[in-house]
């Protein structure tokens, strides 16, 4: 049987999982009787932890409180949080670098020595390449996320690539992060169609619009953004048949470069785009596997010209 202090910590750890626990289940996990569980629950409440009990079957769940009690993290969770904070300190969300570093410093102070050594090793062995994408105001992300959660229409000013500004009203669906940029997918009320918006180009207006019922035909947000940012904006839209499985191709082709479509175990289709044929050709040279250009025909012509030029250069 666990000692009282250790048992309380174990009980708190169980209650932090996103589920309801019956008194009997908690008693079995802790090796005590249900009456002891009830006493321990009251001790946690006295310490400021909001433990809620459902009616009837006496299910317990840890609720959100007005204060931030200490979190209980296992070793892997603590490492994940620490690495996430370090990544956030150099990420694409403006204004959270300092707060991320402060939180990381506090976390490292309470990590046991074995975990501090693991963290130090990870930090020394890891080099982060700056994302290079535009930075996003965290308040903007928070406002968008709240509108998505509450099913409120989002009103915002939107700046196009050419610098023109217009007012938009959308039923927000999902936020998508590609590693370099943040995108919002939503139903554009005026255009009556699904649209993708660069979050760094929008400024939310307050208050938000009325509530809406989410649409049943909402697209897969990741696929929708991938299609939108890899082919739609460009002058040339290309479709290639790759002599590699979709899994193998995904190892060298990022989602922001093109959309992969599996054909069979030995081949897949790549949908991509660029503003110049040479840009497409230069990228395809580094695939590392055979491919066939299905469209556009101008790309096939340009590849023949480049092949002749390289053959001549090689003597």
C-alpha positions as CSV (number, residue, x, y, z in Angstrom):
1,X,0.0,0.0,0.0
2,X,1.3,3.4,-0.9
3,X,2.1,5.9,1.9
4,X,-0.4,8.8,2.2
5,X,1.7,11.5,0.4
6,X,2.7,9.1,-2.4
7,X,-0.9,7.9,-2.7
8,X,-2.1,11.5,-3.1
9,X,0.4,12.1,-5.9
10,X,-0.6,8.9,-7.6
11,X,-4.3,9.8,-7.3
12,X,-3.7,13.2,-8.7
13,X,-1.8,11.7,-11.6
14,X,-4.7,9.4,-12.4
15,X,-7.3,12.2,-12.2
16,X,-5.3,14.3,-14.7
17,X,-6.0,11.7,-17.5
18,X,-9.0,12.9,-19.6
19,X,-11.6,10.4,-18.3
20,X,-14.0,9.8,-15.4
21,X,-12.9,7.4,-12.7
22,X,-15.2,5.5,-10.4
23,X,-14.4,5.2,-6.8
24,X,-13.9,1.4,-7.2
25,X,-11.5,1.9,-10.1
26,X,-9.4,4.4,-8.2
27,X,-9.4,2.1,-5.2
28,X,-8.1,-0.8,-7.3
29,X,-5.4,1.4,-8.8
30,X,-4.2,2.7,-5.4
31,X,-4.6,-0.6,-3.4
32,X,-7.0,0.9,-0.9
33,X,-10.7,0.8,-0.2
34,X,-13.3,3.2,-1.6
35,X,-13.7,5.1,1.7
36,X,-10.0,5.9,1.7
37,X,-10.4,7.2,-1.9
38,X,-13.1,9.5,-0.7
39,X,-10.9,10.9,2.1
40,X,-8.0,11.4,-0.3
41,X,-10.3,13.2,-2.8
42,X,-11.3,15.6,0.0
43,X,-7.7,16.2,0.9
44,X,-7.0,17.2,-2.8
45,X,-9.9,19.6,-2.7
46,X,-8.6,21.2,0.5
47,X,-5.3,21.7,-1.3
48,X,-7.1,23.6,-4.1
49,X,-7.5,20.9,-6.7
50,X,-11.1,21.1,-8.2
51,X,-12.0,17.4,-8.2
52,X,-15.6,17.1,-9.6
53,X,-17.8,14.1,-8.8
54,X,-20.6,13.2,-11.2
55,X,-24.0,12.2,-9.8
56,X,-25.0,8.6,-9.4
57,X,-22.0,6.4,-10.1
58,X,-19.7,8.8,-8.3
59,X,-17.3,9.3,-11.2
60,X,-14.4,11.6,-10.5
61,X,-12.6,14.0,-12.8
62,X,-10.1,16.8,-12.3
63,X,-11.6,20.1,-13.5
64,X,-10.1,23.4,-14.5
65,X,-9.6,25.7,-11.5
66,X,-8.8,29.4,-10.8
67,X,-5.3,28.6,-9.9
68,X,-2.5,26.5,-11.5
69,X,-1.7,23.6,-9.2
70,X,1.5,21.7,-9.9
71,X,1.3,19.4,-12.9
72,X,2.4,15.8,-12.6
73,X,4.4,14.7,-15.7
74,X,6.1,11.4,-16.3
75,X,9.6,11.4,-17.7
76,X,8.6,11.4,-21.4
77,X,6.0,14.0,-20.9
78,X,8.4,16.3,-19.1
79,X,11.0,15.9,-22.0
80,X,8.3,16.6,-24.6
81,X,7.1,19.8,-22.8
82,X,10.7,21.1,-22.4
83,X,11.5,20.5,-26.1
84,X,8.2,22.0,-27.1
85,X,9.0,25.2,-25.1
86,X,12.5,25.4,-26.6
87,X,11.0,25.0,-30.1
88,X,8.4,27.7,-29.4
89,X,11.2,30.1,-28.3
90,X,12.5,30.1,-31.9
91,X,9.2,29.5,-33.8
92,X,6.9,31.5,-36.0
93,X,4.6,32.9,-33.3
94,X,5.6,36.4,-32.4
95,X,5.9,37.5,-28.8
96,X,6.1,34.2,-27.0
97,X,9.9,33.7,-27.2
98,X,10.6,35.3,-23.8
99,X,7.6,33.6,-22.0
100,X,8.6,30.3,-23.5
101,X,12.2,30.6,-22.2
102,X,10.9,31.7,-18.7
103,X,8.6,28.6,-18.6
104,X,11.5,26.4,-19.8
105,X,13.8,27.8,-17.0
106,X,11.1,27.1,-14.4
107,X,10.6,23.5,-15.7
108,X,14.3,22.8,-15.8
109,X,14.6,23.9,-12.1
110,X,12.3,21.1,-11.0
111,X,13.4,18.4,-13.3
112,X,15.3,15.5,-11.5
113,X,18.9,15.2,-12.4
114,X,18.4,12.2,-14.7
115,X,16.0,14.3,-16.9
116,X,18.2,17.4,-16.8
117,X,21.0,15.3,-18.2
118,X,18.7,14.0,-21.0
119,X,17.6,17.6,-21.7
120,X,21.2,18.8,-21.9
121,X,22.2,16.1,-24.3
122,X,19.2,16.8,-26.5
123,X,19.9,20.6,-26.5
124,X,23.6,20.1,-27.3
125,X,22.9,17.6,-30.1
126,X,20.1,19.6,-31.7
127,X,20.5,22.5,-34.1
128,X,17.4,24.3,-35.1
129,X,17.1,25.9,-38.6
130,X,15.1,29.1,-38.4
131,X,11.7,28.6,-40.0
132,X,12.0,31.7,-42.1
133,X,8.3,32.2,-42.4
134,X,6.3,35.2,-41.5
135,X,5.6,35.6,-37.8
136,X,2.0,35.5,-36.4
137,X,0.6,37.4,-33.4
138,X,-0.4,34.8,-30.7
139,X,-3.5,37.0,-29.9
140,X,-4.6,36.4,-33.5
141,X,-4.2,32.7,-33.2
142,X,-6.1,32.7,-29.9
143,X,-9.0,34.7,-31.4
144,X,-9.3,32.4,-34.4
145,X,-9.1,29.3,-32.2
146,X,-11.9,30.7,-29.9
147,X,-14.1,31.4,-32.9
148,X,-13.6,27.8,-34.2
149,X,-14.3,26.4,-30.8
150,X,-17.5,28.4,-30.2
151,X,-18.7,28.2,-33.8
152,X,-18.8,32.0,-34.2
153,X,-18.4,33.7,-37.6
154,X,-15.0,35.5,-37.9
155,X,-14.8,39.0,-39.3
156,X,-11.4,40.2,-40.3
157,X,-9.4,42.5,-42.6
158,X,-7.4,40.5,-45.1
159,X,-4.3,41.7,-47.0
160,X,-3.7,40.0,-50.4
161,X,-0.3,39.2,-51.9
162,X,-0.5,42.4,-53.9
163,X,-1.1,44.4,-50.7
164,X,-4.8,45.1,-51.2
165,X,-7.0,45.0,-48.1
166,X,-10.6,43.7,-48.0
167,X,-13.0,42.8,-45.3
168,X,-13.9,39.1,-45.0
169,X,-16.5,37.1,-43.1
170,X,-16.0,33.4,-42.7
171,X,-17.2,30.4,-40.8
172,X,-13.8,29.3,-39.5
173,X,-13.1,25.6,-39.7
174,X,-9.5,24.8,-38.8
175,X,-6.0,26.3,-38.2
176,X,-3.2,24.5,-40.1
177,X,0.5,25.0,-39.4
178,X,2.9,23.9,-42.2
179,X,6.1,24.5,-40.3
180,X,6.7,27.9,-41.9
181,X,3.2,29.5,-42.1
182,X,-0.1,29.4,-40.4
183,X,-3.3,29.1,-42.4
184,X,-7.0,29.3,-41.7
185,X,-9.6,27.3,-43.6
186,X,-13.2,28.4,-43.6
187,X,-16.4,28.9,-45.5
188,X,-16.3,32.4,-47.1
189,X,-19.8,33.8,-46.5
190,X,-19.7,36.3,-49.4
191,X,-18.1,34.0,-51.9
192,X,-20.1,30.9,-50.8
193,X,-17.1,28.6,-51.1
194,X,-14.3,27.1,-49.0
195,X,-11.2,29.3,-48.8
196,X,-7.7,29.3,-47.3
197,X,-6.3,32.4,-45.6
198,X,-2.7,33.3,-44.5
199,X,-3.0,34.1,-40.8
200,X,-0.2,36.6,-40.9
201,X,-2.2,38.6,-43.4
202,X,-5.4,38.8,-41.4
203,X,-6.5,41.1,-38.6
204,X,-9.5,39.9,-36.6
205,X,-12.4,42.4,-35.9
206,X,-14.4,42.4,-32.7
207,X,-16.9,41.4,-31.8
208,X,-17.1,38.1,-33.7
209,X,-20.2,37.4,-35.7
210,X,-23.2,35.2,-34.9
211,X,-23.0,31.5,-34.2
212,X,-23.2,29.1,-37.1
213,X,-23.7,25.3,-37.5
214,X,-20.6,23.6,-38.8
215,X,-21.0,22.4,-42.4
216,X,-21.1,18.6,-43.0
217,X,-19.1,19.0,-46.3
218,X,-16.1,20.5,-44.6
219,X,-12.9,19.4,-46.4
220,X,-9.9,17.8,-44.7
221,X,-8.1,20.9,-43.6
222,X,-4.5,19.6,-44.1
223,X,-5.3,18.3,-47.7
224,X,-7.2,21.5,-48.5
225,X,-4.3,23.7,-47.5
226,X,-1.7,21.5,-49.2
227,X,-3.6,21.7,-52.5
228,X,-4.1,25.4,-52.1
229,X,-0.5,26.3,-51.3
230,X,1.3,23.8,-53.7
231,X,-0.5,24.3,-57.0
232,X,-3.4,26.8,-57.1
233,X,-1.4,30.1,-56.6
234,X,1.2,29.3,-59.3
235,X,1.4,29.9,-63.1
236,X,2.2,26.3,-63.9
237,X,0.4,23.4,-62.3
238,X,2.1,20.1,-62.7
239,X,1.1,16.4,-62.3
240,X,3.8,13.8,-62.2
241,X,3.8,10.0,-62.0
242,X,6.5,9.0,-59.6
243,X,8.1,5.5,-59.7
244,X,8.0,5.2,-55.9
245,X,5.4,4.5,-53.3
246,X,3.6,7.4,-51.7
247,X,5.4,6.5,-48.4
248,X,8.8,6.6,-50.0
249,X,8.0,9.8,-51.9
250,X,6.8,11.5,-48.7
251,X,10.3,11.1,-47.2
252,X,11.7,13.6,-49.7
253,X,8.7,15.7,-50.7
254,X,7.2,18.0,-48.0
255,X,3.5,18.6,-47.8
256,X,4.0,22.2,-48.6
257,X,5.7,21.3,-51.9
258,X,3.1,19.0,-53.4
259,X,0.2,16.6,-52.7
260,X,0.9,12.9,-53.1
261,X,-1.7,10.5,-54.3
262,X,-1.1,6.8,-54.0
263,X,-1.6,4.7,-57.1
264,X,-0.1,1.3,-56.1
265,X,2.8,-0.1,-54.1
266,X,5.3,1.1,-56.7
267,X,4.0,4.4,-57.9
268,X,2.1,7.6,-56.9
269,X,1.0,10.9,-58.4
270,X,2.4,14.3,-57.3
271,X,0.4,17.4,-57.8
272,X,2.6,20.5,-57.5
273,X,3.2,23.9,-59.1
274,X,5.6,26.8,-59.6
275,X,5.8,30.2,-61.4
276,X,8.5,28.9,-63.7
277,X,9.2,25.7,-65.6
278,X,12.9,25.8,-64.5
279,X,11.9,25.9,-60.9
280,X,9.9,22.7,-61.3
281,X,12.7,21.0,-63.3
282,X,15.4,21.9,-60.7
283,X,13.3,20.5,-57.9
284,X,12.5,17.2,-59.7
285,X,16.2,16.6,-60.3
286,X,16.6,15.8,-56.6
287,X,13.8,13.2,-56.3
288,X,16.2,10.3,-56.4
289,X,13.7,8.1,-58.3
290,X,12.3,7.9,-61.9
291,X,9.2,10.0,-62.8
292,X,7.1,10.9,-65.8
293,X,5.6,14.3,-66.5
294,X,1.8,13.9,-67.2
295,X,1.1,17.7,-67.5
296,X,1.7,20.4,-68.4
297,X,3.1,19.7,-71.9
298,X,5.3,22.8,-71.7
299,X,7.2,21.1,-68.8
300,X,8.0,18.1,-71.0
301,X,9.4,20.4,-73.7
302,X,11.5,22.3,-71.2
303,X,12.9,19.1,-69.7
304,X,14.1,18.0,-73.2
305,X,15.8,21.3,-73.7
306,X,17.5,21.1,-70.3
307,X,18.6,17.5,-71.0
308,X,20.2,18.4,-74.2
309,X,22.0,21.3,-72.6
310,X,23.3,19.2,-69.7
311,X,24.4,16.4,-72.2
312,X,26.3,19.0,-74.2
313,X,27.9,20.4,-71.0
314,X,29.0,16.9,-70.0
315,X,30.8,16.4,-73.4
